[in-house]
Amino acid sequence: MLSSAHRRLVVAFVSVAAVVAPVVVSAQPARAFPKGDFVFPFSYKVKASTTIKKLNQTISPPQGTFKGAIDIDKGGVLLGHIKLPPTTFTFSTASLPLATATAQIVEAKPVTGKVNLAKFFVTATSTFNLRIIKVVPATPTVTLPGGDITGIGTLPLPIDPPPVNLVGDSCTTASPIVVTMSGIAHLDKPSTFKGTFTIPNFKTCGLLTAVLNQLIPGPGNTFTATARP
């Protein structure tokens, strides 16, 4: 058990001491800790970004939230759920856009972790599936010859393809992604947490399954998140 003075100090710091995982999950209340434990609930604003190594592309979803609780009597055990809005990004090759994708992360397990109450070092792990909600072809352009007299030369003409979702309704990673984040929690400034993760293959993405598995899965992807109360 912690002394009253230590508890007050811990509460001051744990209010800025948690964060985890890349990209979009459904937030739910944290599971109850043992009855009678000193538990500190928290709610944070999270700004995250992830770099997908194969695409050599950084994706930054809109601001999300992370809610949960820390059991002080259990030495700083952390449990919670993160929620980020869907994010859209473009597949490109040789600087030419090929398609636009919208992705969502679906929680497979609650976020779990530990806050070192002496150093306020946070380690937290998020487990989720990456769902590709839709992929639509990028809008192409064609070039028409201009008139010799006017000297216009060429005229780009946009062509709007039908809004067909190329991956259907059930495109997802074949197994969950596991991301472990770590960093120091600060009282006087935002707290930043970082980690690396592997993206597994995708399944049930229709004709694009093989294409996605060439473009995205693999190790060495990075994630950074900054948390504010």
C-alpha positions in Angstrom: 0.0 0.0 0.0 1.2 3.6 -0.7 1.4 6.4 1.8 -1.0 9.3 1.4 1.8 11.6 0.3 3.0 9.1 -2.3 -0.5 8.6 -3.6 -1.0 12.4 -4.1 2.3 12.5 -6.0 1.3 9.5 -8.1 -2.1 11.0 -8.9 -0.4 14.2 -10.2 1.8 12.3 -12.6 -0.5 9.5 -13.7 -2.9 12.1 -15.0 -0.5 12.5 -17.9 1.0 9.0 -18.0 -0.7 6.8 -20.5 -1.0 6.2 -24.2 -0.8 3.5 -26.9 -1.5 2.2 -30.3 -1.8 3.3 -33.9 -4.9 4.1 -35.6 -8.9 3.5 -34.8 -10.8 1.4 -32.1 -14.1 1.4 -30.4 -13.8 2.9 -26.9 -15.4 1.1 -24.0 -15.1 1.5 -20.2 -12.1 -0.1 -18.7 -12.7 -3.4 -16.9 -13.1 -3.0 -13.2 -10.0 -3.5 -11.0 -10.3 -5.5 -7.7 -12.7 -3.9 -5.3 -11.0 -1.6 -2.8 -7.9 -0.8 -4.9 -6.9 2.8 -5.4 -7.7 3.3 -9.0 -7.1 6.5 -11.0 -9.3 6.9 -14.1 -8.0 9.0 -17.1 -9.2 10.5 -20.3 -6.7 11.8 -22.9 -6.6 13.5 -26.2 -4.2 11.6 -28.6 -2.5 12.8 -31.7 -0.9 9.9 -33.5 1.1 9.1 -36.6 2.4 5.9 -38.1 5.0 5.3 -40.9 4.4 2.3 -43.1 7.8 1.1 -44.1 6.9 -0.6 -47.4 4.9 2.4 -48.6 7.5 4.8 -47.2 4.6 6.9 -46.1 3.5 8.6 -42.9 -0.2 8.5 -42.0 -1.6 10.9 -39.4 -5.2 10.2 -38.3 -7.3 13.0 -36.8 -7.1 13.5 -33.1 -8.6 10.7 -31.0 -9.0 9.7 -27.3 -7.7 7.2 -24.9 -9.7 6.3 -21.8 -9.1 3.9 -19.0 -7.7 3.5 -15.5 -4.5 2.9 -13.5 -4.5 0.6 -10.5 -2.1 2.3 -8.1 -2.2 -0.4 -5.5 -1.2 -3.0 -8.1 2.0 -1.0 -8.8 0.6 1.0 -11.7 -1.2 -1.5 -13.8 -2.9 0.2 -16.8 -6.0 -0.8 -18.7 -8.0 1.1 -21.3 -9.3 1.6 -24.8 -8.2 3.9 -27.5 -10.4 5.5 -30.2 -9.1 7.2 -33.4 -11.2 8.4 -36.4 -10.8 6.5 -39.7 -7.9 7.7 -41.8 -7.5 8.0 -45.5 -4.3 7.7 -47.5 -3.2 7.3 -51.1 -1.3 4.4 -52.7 1.3 5.8 -55.1 4.0 4.7 -57.5 6.5 7.0 -59.2 4.7 9.9 -57.7 1.5 8.9 -59.5 -1.6 8.2 -57.3 -3.1 4.7 -57.9 -5.9 4.5 -55.3 -7.2 6.0 -52.2 -7.9 3.8 -49.1 -9.7 4.4 -45.9 -8.6 2.3 -42.9 -9.9 1.5 -39.4 -8.4 -0.3 -36.5 -10.7 -2.7 -34.7 -9.7 -3.6 -31.1 -8.9 -7.3 -30.5 -7.9 -6.9 -26.8 -8.0 -4.0 -24.3 -4.9 -1.9 -24.0 -2.8 -3.2 -21.2 0.4 -1.8 -19.6 2.3 -0.6 -16.6 3.3 2.8 -15.2 6.6 2.8 -13.2 5.5 4.8 -10.3 9.1 5.7 -9.3 10.2 7.0 -12.8 6.8 7.5 -14.4 8.0 5.4 -17.4 5.0 4.1 -19.3 4.8 0.8 -21.3 1.5 -0.1 -22.9 0.5 -2.7 -25.5 -2.4 -2.5 -28.0 -3.8 -5.4 -30.0 -6.0 -4.8 -32.9 -7.0 -5.8 -36.5 -6.5 -3.3 -39.3 -9.6 -3.2 -41.5 -9.5 -1.6 -45.0 -12.9 -0.1 -45.2 -12.7 0.9 -48.8 -10.3 1.3 -51.7 -11.3 3.4 -54.7 -9.2 4.2 -57.8 -7.5 7.6 -57.9 -9.2 10.0 -60.3 -7.1 9.9 -63.6 -6.7 12.6 -66.1 -6.3 12.5 -69.9 -4.5 15.1 -72.1 -6.2 16.5 -75.2 -4.3 18.3 -77.9 -4.9 22.1 -78.0 -5.3 24.2 -81.1 -2.2 25.3 -82.9 -3.6 28.9 -83.3 -4.3 29.5 -79.6 -1.1 27.8 -78.5 -2.9 26.1 -75.6 -1.0 23.0 -76.3 -2.7 20.4 -74.0 -5.8 20.4 -71.8 -6.1 18.1 -68.8 -9.6 16.5 -68.6 -10.6 14.9 -65.3 -12.5 11.6 -65.6 -14.6 10.5 -62.6 -14.7 6.7 -62.3 -17.7 5.0 -60.6 -17.3 5.0 -56.8 -16.6 1.2 -56.6 -15.1 -0.2 -53.4 -12.4 -2.5 -54.7 -12.0 -4.5 -51.5 -15.6 -5.3 -50.5 -16.9 -5.2 -46.9 -14.6 -7.6 -45.1 -11.0 -6.7 -45.9 -8.9 -7.1 -42.7 -5.6 -8.3 -41.4 -5.4 -12.1 -41.2 -4.1 -11.9 -37.6 -4.0 -9.1 -35.0 -1.3 -6.4 -34.9 0.5 -6.0 -31.6 2.1 -2.6 -30.8 4.0 -1.9 -27.6 4.6 1.7 -26.9 6.8 3.3 -24.3 8.0 6.7 -23.0 8.2 9.1 -20.1 5.0 10.7 -18.8 5.4 14.5 -18.1 3.4 16.7 -15.9 4.3 20.0 -17.5 4.2 19.2 -21.2 2.6 16.7 -23.6 3.9 13.1 -23.3 5.2 11.3 -26.4 5.3 7.5 -26.8 6.9 5.4 -29.5 7.0 1.8 -30.8 7.6 -0.4 -33.8 5.3 -3.1 -35.1 4.7 -5.7 -37.9 1.8 -5.7 -40.2 0.5 -9.2 -41.1 -1.0 -10.2 -44.4 -4.5 -9.2 -45.4 -7.4 -11.5 -46.1 -10.9 -11.4 -47.8 -10.0 -8.3 -49.8 -11.3 -9.6 -53.1 -9.1 -9.2 -56.2 -6.9 -6.7 -54.3 -5.8 -9.2 -51.6 -2.6 -10.1 -53.4 -1.9 -6.5 -54.3 -2.3 -5.3 -50.7 -0.1 -8.1 -49.5 2.6 -6.8 -51.8 2.2 -3.2 -50.8 1.7 -3.1 -47.0 2.6 -6.1 -44.7 6.0 -6.4 -43.1 8.1 -5.4 -40.1 9.7 -2.1 -39.2 6.7 0.1 -39.1 6.8 2.9 -36.5 4.2 4.6 -34.4 4.3 7.8 -32.4 1.6 9.2 -30.2 1.4 12.4 -28.1 -1.1 12.5 -25.2 -2.6 15.5 -23.5 -5.1 15.4 -20.6 
